[in-house]
Amino acid sequence: MNVTDLKRFAKKILMEKQFRSYEKKLNGLKMTYDGWIRQQEEKLQIDKIIVSAHERCLKNETENQTQDGLECKNEGIHSKMVSVPLLYEVRKKEEGTENTVKFLYLPVWAEGKETESWIPEIRALGTDKNTNVILFALTEGVLADLALPMLFQTWYEAAQMQAGDGEKTQILSSGNGNMPVLVYGDEDVLTEQGREKPWFKPDWSPDTFLSYFYMGSLVALSAGAVCECLNWNPHLTEQLASKELLKRKNAVYELCYHVIDRKDCVRHIDEVLYHTAEEGYEAVKEMWLPAAQPEEKEDHLVSVIIPSKDNPEVLFHCIHSLTELTEGGIPYEIILVDNGSKEENKILIKQKVEALQQKSCPLCRGSHYHYEPMTFNFSRMCNLGASMAKGDLLLFLNDDMEIIQGDWLVKLAEKAALKRAGAVGAKLLYPDSTVIQHAGITNLHVGPAHKLQFLDDKDDHYYGRNRYVHNMMGVTGACLMLQKEKFEEIGGFYEGLAVAFNDVDLCYTLFEKGYDNIQRNDVVLYHHESLSRGKDGESEEKQLRLLKEKDVLYERHQDCYGKDPYYSRYLTTDMLESEYTPAYHYQVSMDMPWSRVQKRGLPENAREDACVVLGMECAMDIYKWKYGVAAGRGKTPPTEEDEGYYFQGYAFVIGSDNACYKKTLFLEDKETKERLLIPVMDCYRPDIDGNLTDQIHTELTGFAAKVHLSDIPEGQYRFGMLMEDHCSRQKLFSYSSWVLRAGEEQIYFDETKRAKG
């Protein structure tokens, strides 16, 4: 065997060893939804309760099973999809207690004679001791082990709050006081391989509810409220007794609509309460709500406020689409706010406005042009336009918008005019495509995020999140409508946010005032994004500004940081991702050890190579990661564990077997070129692996590290990644566009996109 053959043989041995090590690490980090959600549920602290189940509860009540808290295993009643009504008696395991909640489980989805026997008898239940709560199961499935304990806890705790000190707790059936009339939870699909396809739902979302039955496969209703509703609405009883499955389901939907009278009567339990045989969304998305009627229409005038500068061609395209395509009975006026266009463009815009004033347009009630040279400040420009507005509804519209739907203004106004409505927005697509640019804003742990960006609108994403109308924490200021009265109530746009996050700040302020922000995905516009200013983050100056404005946002809304009632805690919150992904893929744990920073150069034979892809996704001080603001500005005193930086991202080598490479993050001082090498922890990233179909062993492309503040001297650094091949002498590195300013608690970055393969 010659030297070349020996080298090949040795490399083969090294690679086989490395592959075994890689697979072992991957298996240790890889987790299925089934395993992860069971781990999460084991952490729940639930009081011991006793559950007794009685089959054929409306006829011969024979006890079938008793479940003592969560410790007793199921004896068979849940081992199959139950198609008969059951009566569950649930009580606390305490001496001397008389508190019992009786749940009537009704499988609406079941076909056959059983439905004929029990559905009509609901009406006769009344508010006596037979039943407190009715569980309507709309799709074939089984109650989760958590369902009855957590439903019991919800009613029991509400009764305790209502009773007050020294009074006997009563489990009430009605929605009086603090008692819920409707409770719903999350769900997933139960297969022979385990649990999968979770549907994590938002908290009470009135506009989503009016759009489709997002509560899904299982809903718990107060028996008293149900009986009251059926007594004065006989046709619902007829529909519930119908042999047509869709009519029965629609009857439940309408029943829910009638029993809800206020927000605090609806509760969402953010745990999986029901396991379905097939995706429940497919079964409920075809349901409709015949009972929902729009509120009485009033005469409205919409003031369309368009900030613009030196973009006459783009602006005129927007105005043309507005005036030519808008249909319906909502009149509008156009207010253009110009912060200093060149003289030739100023003349063109004036001429356009004059032409609009002379043009016969049945809906347009006037056009106004306000010219005031000043530094760009979107908030100030919008506030100026609002001060001139005659309309009771204000619509803030970017000059790079294109109207493509005739009834867009009517639909936005329909929601914006509601007393409880805050900001109302539209779904935005990239021009001449079905690619989503915006479908609402969620408030993630790392900041506000446009959801579903870059995904195709032809597909139905995460149980209708790009369909229907949804309540969300925010909508984009590129197309945002609200009542002028509410705009003035909150003081308009905050002018301290000149470029970014001003729309988010407005929405968060409205949310804190108790108003509902609404994303109308049935209103679609094209957005020629950033044609007017360029994209945020394309220079260090813009990057730093973006970071500062984000800091201002959360200093103004500290109680909102990391909180979003319309976005489940079981979805990813720890990175700026646009999808709705279960958290087990990416969620961050600060339990990792501190990295030992090494102040040395890169290996001598290391070379810079573009085949190394580095994607930084998070780089911020740990206190700010936890609380949204810098230490000293937050409400919580910092601890020793808060005094550090957290770094997260992904890295891989194009065209190579990534199982062979060791990753080392490094910071390079922009002035001295000195480097700080930071060991990282490998992270499982199925999303990156799924996108890199033509690359090898990319499951562990993710990385994370935690570094003490004292280990990074004051200065300005750029991020790099060193990739060392364990099976050869190859050492490669490349840089990211992210920059860290140590000692000033500032990190800023360029826009990075997740690897597309």
Secondary structure, 3 states (H helix, E strand, C coil): CCHHHHHHHHHHHHHHHHHHHHHHHHHHHCCCHHHHHHHHHHCCCCCCEEEEEEECCCCCCEEEEEEECCCCCCCCCCCCCCCCCEEEEEEECCCCCCCEEEEEEEECCCCCHHHHHHCHHHHHCCCCCCCCEEEEECCCEEECCCHHHHHHHHHHHHHHHHHCCCCCCCCCCCCCCCCCCEEEEEEEEEECCEEEEEECCCCCCHHHHHHCCCCCCEEEEEHHHHHHHHHHCHHHHHHHCCCCHHHHHHHHHHHHHHHCCCHHHEEEEEEEEEEECCCHHHHHCCCCCCCCCCCCCCCCCEEEEEEECCCHHHHHHHHHHHHHHCCCCCCEEEEEEECCCCHHHHHHHHHHHHHHHHCCCCCEEEEEEEECCCCCCHHHHHHHHHHHCCCCEEEEECCCEEECCCCHHHHHHHHHCCCCEEEEEEEEECCCCCEEEECCEEEECCEEEECCCCCECCCCCCCCCCCCEEECCECCCCEEEEEHHHHHHCCCCCCCCCCCCHHHHHHHHHHHCCCEEEEEEEEEEEECCCCCCCCCCCCHHHHHHHHHHHHHHHHHCHHHCCCCCCCCCCECCCCCCCCCCEHHHCCCCCCCCCCCCEECCCCCCCEECCCEEEEEEEEEEHHHHHHCCCCCCCCCCCCHHHCEEEEEEEEEECCCEHHHEEEEEEEEECCCCCEEEEECEEECCHHHHHHCCCCECCCCCEEEEEEEHHHCCCEEEEEEEEEEECCCCCEEEEEEEEEEEECCCEEECCCCCCCCC
